[in-house]
Structures are given as C-alpha cells and as structure tokens.
Amino acid sequence: MTPFPKCPICDGEMVEKKVEKLLRGGVHTAAVTVRAEVCLRCGERLYAQETVRRFEQIRTKLERKEVTDFQPLGQSSQATA
C-alpha cells in the first residue's frame, strides 16, 4: 500500500513509479531518476522527505558548479527568438 492512497489535489488514485526529475541550479541542469507517488488522474507527484533532501543537495552542487561527480548527458544551449 502506498503512503498516499488518494491524491491530495484531485482525490485520484496514487501509484508508486520511477520518474525523472529535472533539477536546475545556476546555469546547470541535472536529470535524476527517483521513485515517487504519482496520481493516475492529474499526474501530481509526491516525493519522500529523503528524496526532497537529495534534490536540495543536488541543486546546491549545481549552483556552486560542483558538477565533476555528475555524468554528462549532452549539451544545452539557449536561443533567442
């Protein structure tokens, strides 16, 4: 049984899934795969406290440009319209 049987937003059914979360810090972005409770109706995601703390640690490293431990996935660019 999941910790949240019903979604706090829409009362939909919650299921545990692996999801990808994009974290940004400064000019850097990291993709992290984690487990989350996901609403089957509206898509709301609920994360465990430990996962949220890990997100904060990763964001701090990104902001400080401490990315040597991260695996490069490609290159991002910014374009003006």
GIBEL-V767310 format. One record per backbone hydrogen bond with DSSP energy under -0.5 kcal/mol. CO is the residue of the C=O (numbers start at 1). NH is the residue of the N-H. Records with the same first field share a line. If there is no record, write none. Layout:
CO: NH, NH
//
This chain:
3: 5
5: 14
7: 11
12: 7
13: 40
15: 38
17: 19, 36
19: 34
21: 23, 32
23: 30
25: 28
28: 25
30: 23, 32
32: 21, 34
34: 19
36: 17, 38
37: 46
38: 15
39: 43
44: 39
46: 37
48: 52
49: 53
50: 54
51: 55
52: 56
53: 57
54: 58
55: 59
56: 60
57: 61
58: 62
59: 63
60: 64
61: 66
62: 65
65: 67
67: 70
70: 72
//
